[in-house]
């Protein structure tokens, strides 16, 4: 059994061997038989002719033994695709990782939503992210993301701060903190949630790793929420994987003139579901009778500008009148009204009118 584990760890260390070649080895030859071959014979079996690959094949077993020692020393766990505890949702996707390294714990019993978006979010989108993420926690739904700057880390930090469950899928080894600015968040997720990767310990997060990493983010999730995405964004790579994996994709519509929402709005044009409230997603996942399992106090403290706008709305008030009464520019006013609407303070009516739902 120990030999077989080392064989799988060894294969994971070889950049030329992915899910398809692993399956070929396992089904056509067997791990023990494959490792009885010389490096040259292994390459011939896999039809690999690049001379650059030779050192990786020659060192595979050594690397497998080394990885096992590192895992035992640091406390890194791993799960093979054949194991019962391998994430069931991930088994359904095309080319699932044949081995996952992880720190923390997997929770297979709850629904999970991937929360993703640009690394350079607007102030408005940050508040929306926090609100949605807190609500997901209150319904007992986990959040999956990539611990990246921007929307990834905002969502995951919000979940951790509210004692929810989150999985961070890394583009390098689970022991390599990246980006370093998220060091504290990394350790919090490691303690309360799960840090996961298909790459062996010590692997530096190279640029080419991230697109492949994204298939795991969507694969571990039951649905994907895009908060804010430009036209050319890594977020859209995750969306492509999600669509191929038959995961529902939701997005929050934004200002058509804002380039940060251009990709998001195009997703809606192409059939993504619109999420105006967290419940638009929650009820699809849990059913219309879903109830909150925890009451999380959302930070609904109002700024002076928000209070001024609410006081300026009497019955049904047109946006032009709000601009005149408040003295706030149209662009800023629309941003604040969007946040107030999401938080349940106001309702937008046809024709540019607004009315107050909750008095202050």
C-alpha positions in Angstrom: 0.0 0.0 0.0 2.9 2.4 0.9 4.5 1.7 -2.5 1.3 2.6 -4.3 1.0 5.9 -2.4 4.6 6.8 -3.3 3.8 5.9 -6.9 0.9 8.3 -7.0 2.9 11.0 -5.3 5.7 10.4 -7.7 3.4 10.8 -10.7 2.0 14.1 -9.3 5.5 15.5 -9.3 5.9 15.0 -13.0 4.6 18.0 -15.1 4.2 15.7 -18.1 1.6 13.5 -16.3 -1.9 14.8 -15.8 -5.3 13.1 -15.3 -5.5 11.6 -18.8 -2.0 10.0 -18.7 -2.6 8.8 -15.1 -5.8 7.0 -16.2 -3.8 5.4 -19.1 -1.1 4.2 -16.7 -3.6 2.9 -14.2 -6.0 1.2 -16.6 -3.6 -0.1 -19.3 -0.6 -1.1 -17.2 -0.9 -0.6 -13.5 1.2 1.6 -11.2 3.6 -1.2 -10.0 4.2 -2.3 -13.6 4.7 1.2 -14.8 7.4 1.9 -12.2 9.2 -1.4 -13.0 10.0 0.2 -16.4 13.0 2.4 -17.0 12.5 6.1 -17.5 13.0 5.7 -21.3 10.4 2.9 -21.4 7.9 4.9 -19.3 8.3 7.8 -21.8 7.8 5.4 -24.7 4.7 4.0 -23.1 3.2 7.5 -22.8 4.4 8.5 -26.2 6.5 11.4 -24.8 9.5 12.2 -27.0 10.8 15.4 -25.5 14.4 15.1 -24.3 13.6 17.8 -21.7 11.2 15.3 -19.9 14.0 12.7 -19.2 15.2 14.2 -15.8 11.6 14.3 -14.5 11.0 10.6 -15.3 14.4 9.6 -13.9 13.7 11.4 -10.6 10.1 10.5 -10.1 10.4 7.8 -7.4 12.9 9.9 -5.5 10.5 12.9 -5.7 7.6 10.7 -4.5 9.5 9.6 -1.4 10.6 13.2 -0.7 7.0 14.4 -1.0 5.8 11.8 1.5 8.4 13.0 4.0 7.4 16.6 3.5 3.7 15.8 3.9 4.3 13.8 7.1 6.5 16.6 8.5 4.1 19.5 7.8 0.8 17.6 8.2 -0.3 17.9 4.6 -2.9 15.3 3.7 -3.7 13.9 0.3 -6.6 12.0 -1.3 -6.6 10.0 -4.5 -9.4 9.9 -7.0 -10.0 6.3 -6.1 -10.5 7.1 -2.4 -13.9 7.2 -0.9 -13.2 10.6 0.7 -12.3 12.3 -2.6 -14.8 15.3 -3.2 -17.8 13.7 -5.0 -18.6 16.8 -7.0 -15.1 16.9 -8.4 -15.3 13.3 -9.7 -18.1 14.4 -12.1 -15.9 16.9 -14.1 -13.8 16.3 -17.1 -10.2 15.6 -16.2 -10.5 15.7 -12.4 -7.2 15.8 -10.5 -6.0 12.3 -9.8 -4.5 13.5 -6.5 -5.4 16.4 -4.2 -3.1 17.7 -1.4 -4.9 19.6 1.3 -4.5 21.3 4.7 -7.6 21.6 7.0 -10.7 19.6 6.3 -13.1 18.8 3.5 -16.8 19.3 4.2 -18.7 17.3 1.6 -22.1 17.6 3.4 -22.9 21.2 2.5 -23.6 23.1 -0.7 -20.9 25.4 -2.0 -20.7 28.5 -4.2 -17.7 29.7 -6.0 -17.4 33.5 -5.5 -15.1 35.0 -8.1 -14.3 38.4 -9.7 -11.7 40.9 -10.7 -8.6 41.5 -8.6 -9.3 45.3 -8.8 -12.9 45.6 -7.4 -14.8 48.8 -7.1 -15.9 50.1 -3.7 -19.5 49.2 -4.5 -18.7 45.7 -5.6 -16.7 45.1 -2.4 -19.7 45.9 -0.3 -21.9 43.6 -2.5 -19.4 40.8 -2.2 -19.4 41.1 1.6 -23.1 41.1 1.8 -23.6 38.1 -0.4 -20.9 36.1 1.4 -22.3 36.8 4.8 -25.7 35.7 3.6 -24.3 32.5 2.2 -22.8 31.7 5.6 -26.1 32.4 7.3 -27.7 29.7 5.1 -24.9 27.2 5.9 -23.5 27.4 2.4 -19.7 27.2 1.9 -17.7 29.5 -0.4 -14.9 28.3 -2.8 -12.4 30.7 -4.3 -8.7 31.1 -5.1 -7.3 33.3 -2.3 -6.3 35.8 -5.0 -6.3 39.6 -4.5 -9.6 41.3 -4.9 -13.0 39.5 -4.9 -11.5 36.1 -4.0 -9.9 37.1 -0.7 -12.7 39.6 0.1 -15.3 36.7 0.0 -13.1 34.3 1.9 -12.1 36.8 4.6 -15.8 37.6 5.1 -16.7 33.9 5.4 -13.9 33.3 7.9 -14.8 36.4 10.0 -18.3 35.0 10.3 -17.2 31.4 11.2 -18.3 30.0 7.8 -16.7 27.3 5.7 -14.4 28.1 2.8 -12.1 26.2 0.4 -9.1 28.0 -1.1 -7.8 26.4 -4.3 -4.1 27.2 -4.8 -2.1 27.6 -8.0 0.9 26.2 -6.2 1.6 23.9 -3.4 -0.6 24.1 -0.3 2.4 25.1 1.8 3.2 28.0 -0.5 1.4 31.2 0.7 0.4 33.3 -2.4 -0.1 36.2 -2.5 1.9 36.8 0.7 -0.3 39.7 1.7 -3.0 37.0 2.5 -0.8 35.2 5.0 -3.1 35.7 7.9 -6.2 34.7 5.9 -4.3 31.6 4.6 -3.7 30.4 8.2 -7.3 31.2 9.2 -8.7 29.1 6.3 -6.2 26.3 7.0 -7.6 26.2 10.6 -11.3 26.6 9.8 -11.7 25.4 6.2 -9.5 23.8 3.6 -6.4 24.8 1.5 -6.3 22.5 -1.5 -4.1 22.0 -4.6 -3.3 19.3 -7.2 0.4 20.5 -7.1 2.9 18.9 -4.8 4.2 20.8 -1.7 6.8 23.4 -2.5 5.4 24.1 -6.0 5.7 27.8 -6.8 2.5 29.2 -8.3 3.5 29.6 -11.9 1.3 31.7 -14.2 0.3 28.6 -16.3 -1.0 26.8 -13.3 -3.9 29.2 -12.6 -6.2 28.4 -15.6 -6.0 24.7 -14.7 -6.6 25.6 -11.0 -9.8 27.3 -12.0 -11.5 24.0 -13.1 -11.1 22.8 -9.5 -12.7 26.0 -8.1 -15.8 25.5 -10.3 -15.7 21.7 -9.9 -15.8 21.8 -6.1 -18.8 24.1 -6.3 -22.5 23.7 -6.9 -22.9 27.1 -8.5 -20.6 30.0 -9.5 -21.2 33.7 -8.7 -19.4 36.3 -10.8 -19.3 39.6 -8.9 -17.5 41.8 -11.3 -15.4 40.9 -14.4 -13.8 42.8 -17.2 -14.0 41.5 -20.7 -10.5 39.9 -20.5 -10.4 38.2 -17.1 -9.2 35.0 -15.5 -12.7 34.9 -14.0 -14.2 34.1 -17.4 -11.9 31.0 -17.6 -13.6 29.7 -14.5 -16.9 30.5 -16.0 -16.0 28.4 -19.1 -15.1 25.5 -17.0 -18.3 25.9 -14.9 -20.4 25.8 -18.1 -18.7 22.7 -19.3 -19.2 21.1 -15.9 -23.0 22.0 -16.0 -22.7 24.4 -13.0 -25.2 27.3 -12.9 -23.4 30.6 -13.4 -24.9 33.8 -11.7 -23.7 37.3 -12.1 -24.6 40.7 -10.7 -25.3 43.2 -13.4 -23.4 46.5 -13.4 -23.0 49.9 -15.0 -22.8 49.3 -18.8 -20.2 52.1 -19.0 -17.9 50.6 -16.3 -15.2 48.3 -17.9 -15.1 46.3 -14.7 -18.6 45.0 -15.5 -18.2 44.5 -19.2 -17.4 40.8 -18.9 -20.2 40.3 -16.3 -22.8 42.0 -18.4 -21.8 39.9 -21.5 -22.3 36.8 -19.4 -25.9 37.8 -18.8 -26.3 38.4 -22.5 -25.1 34.9 -23.1 -27.5 33.3 -20.7 -26.0 33.6 -17.2 -28.6 34.0 -14.4 -29.0 37.4 -12.8 -28.5 37.5 -9.0 -30.0 40.6 -7.5 -30.1 39.1 -4.0 -28.3 36.2 -2.3 -31.6 34.3 -2.2 -31.7 34.2 -6.0 -28.9 31.7 -5.7 -29.7 30.2 -2.3 -33.3 29.2 -3.2 -32.1 27.5 -6.4 -29.5 25.4 -4.4 -31.5 24.7 -1.2 -35.1 25.1 -2.3 -37.7 27.9 -1.8 -38.3 26.8 1.8 -34.7 27.3 2.8 -34.2 28.9 6.2 -31.2 30.6 7.7 -29.4 28.4 10.2 -27.6 31.3 11.7 -28.4 35.0 12.2 -25.4 37.0 11.1 -25.5 40.6 11.7 -24.7 42.4 8.5 -23.0 45.7 8.8 -25.9 47.9 7.9 -24.6 51.1 9.5 -25.4 53.9 7.1 -23.1 56.6 5.9 -24.1 60.2 6.1 -24.7 60.2 2.3 -26.9 57.1 2.6 -29.0 58.7 5.4 -29.3 61.9 3.4 -30.6 59.9 0.3 -33.2 58.0 2.4 -34.5 61.2 4.0 -34.8 62.7 0.5 -37.1 59.9 -0.7 -40.8 60.7 0.1 -43.3 58.1 -1.1 -42.1 57.6 -4.7 -39.3 59.9 -5.7 -37.7 60.3 -9.2 -33.9 60.1 -9.4 -33.8 63.7 -10.9 -35.5 65.0 -7.7 -33.0 63.0 -5.6 -30.1 64.6 -7.4 -31.5 68.0 -6.7 -32.5 67.3 -3.1 -29.2 65.6 -2.1 -26.7 67.5 -4.2 -25.0 64.2 -5.0 -23.8 63.5 -8.5 -25.8 61.0 -10.6 -23.0 58.5 -10.8 -22.4 58.4 -7.1 -26.1 58.5 -6.4 -26.8 55.4 -8.6 -23.9 53.6 -6.8 -25.4 54.3 -3.3 -28.9 53.5 -4.4 -27.7 50.1 -5.7 -26.2 49.3 -2.3 -29.3 50.5 -0.5 -31.5 48.3 -2.7 -29.4 45.2 -2.2 -29.4 45.8 1.6 -33.2 46.1 1.6 -33.6 49.8 2.3 -35.1 51.0 -1.0 -36.9 49.6 -4.1 -36.4 50.8 -7.6 -39.7 51.4 -9.5 -40.3 51.7 -13.3 -39.4 55.1 -14.8 -36.5 56.0 -12.5 -38.5 56.2 -9.3 -37.5 54.9 -5.9 -39.4 54.3 -2.6 -38.2 53.5 0.9 -38.8 50.0 2.2 -37.1 50.3 5.6 -37.2 53.6 7.5 -34.1 54.6 9.5 
